[in-house]
Amino acid sequence: MKNKPFFSVKKRTLLAIAGCVWLIAGINVIRLGILSYKKLSTVSWLSVLLTICVFGVFAAMFFKMSMKHNKRIHAYREAYRPVWHFFDLKSYIIMAIMMGGGIWLRNLGLLPDSFIAVFYTGLGAALACAGILFWILYGTFPKTGNQN
């Protein structure tokens, strides 16, 4: 086995880690959205349509971001990278702001359940799809040579 720094994994594994993080986050956010949908007395077609629109906007954004991370990971020269390099610093900052902001807004109680239901279900589905995309990218990552 090659010598590698502590807490380092193959570049390819970074994509699997990203896939797990995004899929778990997506499932948790969808869960919050569904719980809010359950609180509503009725679910209108407009709510479903808006959820699909939220999904579409975020899915496009997360697809672009996933491909950017894939390209960055492929470009690393070293075969092994620290486990936390599945994201770059900017992505960690954005994730912290989004999570903190979402928790803060929900805890304030300023957003109605109808908004949380629509927004969180669409956002969570897009996050989960990004997680699946990272797993697909993991599966297609070259397994031989310096690309491991």
C-alpha positions, 0 to 999 in steps of 0.5 A: 500500500502506498504511503499517504497522509493521514485522513487522505483518500483517493480522489475518486473517493471524494466524489463518493463522500460528496454523494453521501453528504448531499444525499443525506442533506437532501433527505433531511431537507425533504423530510422537513418539507414533507412534515410541513406539507402534512401540517397543511389542511389541503395541498393545492396543485399550485403548491405542487407546481411551485415545488417542482419549480423550486426543484428545477431552479436548484437542480440546475444550480446544483448540477452546475456546481457538481460538475465544477467540483468533479472537474476540480477533483479530477484536476488534483495532481496527487492521487490522495487528498484530504477527506474534506477536499470534496468541497472547496472553501467557498462551498463550505461557507455557502453550506454553513450560511444556507444551513444556519439561515434555514435553521434560524428562519424556521426557529423564528417561526416567520415562515408559514408551513406552506412556504416551508413545504414547497421550498424545502421539498423542492430544495431537498429533492434537488440536493438528493439528486446532486448526491446521486449525481456525485455517485454517478460521477464516482462510478465513472471516475477512472480507476487506473493510473494516477486518476485514483 
